[in-house]
Amino acid sequence: MREQYRTTPLLETDLAPAPMDQFGRWFTDLAAAAHDLHEPNAMVLSTATPDGRPSSRTVLLKRYDDRGFVFFTNYTSRKGREIDTNPHVSLLFPWHPLARQVVVTGTAARIGRDETAAYFRTRPHGSQLGAWASDQSAPIASRDALLRRYEELLDRYPEGEQVPAPPHWGGFRVTPETVEFWQGHENRLHDRLRYVRKGSGWRVERLCP
């Protein structure tokens, strides 16, 4: 179970001036690649309690810009509660078919309600109801109990009816402090170039593989 990566070297001269621009380049490469990469916007979000007990899960990146990476969740979920008490998080984009990874460390904060509501209106009707039906991370007696909640909501908000965004649901924006671009190579001599925030700008450092 070992693979030799054979790819083009990633050099400092290849990088964009800012990490979000470089991320955009790689994300665009995914769309153009012949590889069938399922949900390229899937990322592993790691959070921790104030005393350092970590937890990880996969979430979907919904937008990114110069300010950072945005995802949406139930604020009362485990990740939501942990971010509220310890905003330091990490993100991992595992793009294995291209032998690439992007690793982000930074801080997460809630986005505005207007931004959350605007995104919520773009979600499929079933996903809107699911955000109300699921008390995410809380124990529930059975799947039937969850489906009953959903059916009750469907009766209240039939298809075509506007569903309000739940007050306990919304977006987080991760503001990066470091962004590492990892390119796999044969003999495990991988390229690891990391942007580190420095004042209002960034410096780039190469890490040993």
Secondary structure, DSSP 8 states (H G I E B T S, - for coil): -----------GGGS-SSHHHHHHHHHHHHHHSSS--S-TTEEEEEEE-TT--EEEEEEE--EEETTEEEEEEETTSHHHHHHHH--EEEEEEEEGGGTEEEEEEEEEEE--HHHHHHHHTTS-HHHHHHHHH--TTS--S-HHHHHHHHHHHHHHS-TTS-----TTEEEEEEEEEEEEEEE--GGG--EEEEEEEETTEEEEEE---
